[in-house]
Amino acid sequence: VCCMKRICNGCDVAAKLGGMNDCVFCRTPFPKIDDDIPATIQKRVSKKDPLAIALGEKYCHFRAKILAMIQTRVAKKDHEAINF
């Protein structure tokens, strides 16, 4: 997620077999925590990277769906607990 470049599976496997755990293109270490991913995407969006912009939009929509699912399940559990 660092520089938003895609590589083929063969190149990815070759890099990992060679001991490289960083980005093949920019040599930046991959984010260790999921909380670092939005900041990394935002950095690429600020550089007007169209792939990062699309990925950022997908991330926001995905996050909104997950939050809605959590809220629905919590509300359902609360309703079940009240009616128990």
BELHU-V268500 format. One record per backbone hydrogen bond with DSSP energy under -0.5 kcal/mol. NH is the residue of the N-H (numbers start at 1). CO is the residue of the C=O. Records with the same first field share a line. If there is no record, write none. Layout:
NH: CO  CO
This chain:
12: 8
13: 9
14: 10
15: 11
16: 12
17: 13
18: 14
19: 16
20: 15
21: 19
23: 28
27: 23
30: 21
36: 33
37: 34
38: 34
39: 35
40: 36
41: 37
42: 38
43: 39
44: 40
45: 41
46: 42
47: 44
48: 45
49: 44
50: 48
53: 49
54: 50
55: 51
56: 52
57: 53
58: 54
59: 55
60: 56
61: 57
62: 58
63: 59
64: 60
65: 61
66: 62
67: 63
68: 64
69: 65
70: 66
71: 67
72: 68
73: 69
74: 70
75: 71
76: 72
77: 73
78: 74
79: 75
80: 76
81: 77
82: 78
83: 79
84: 81
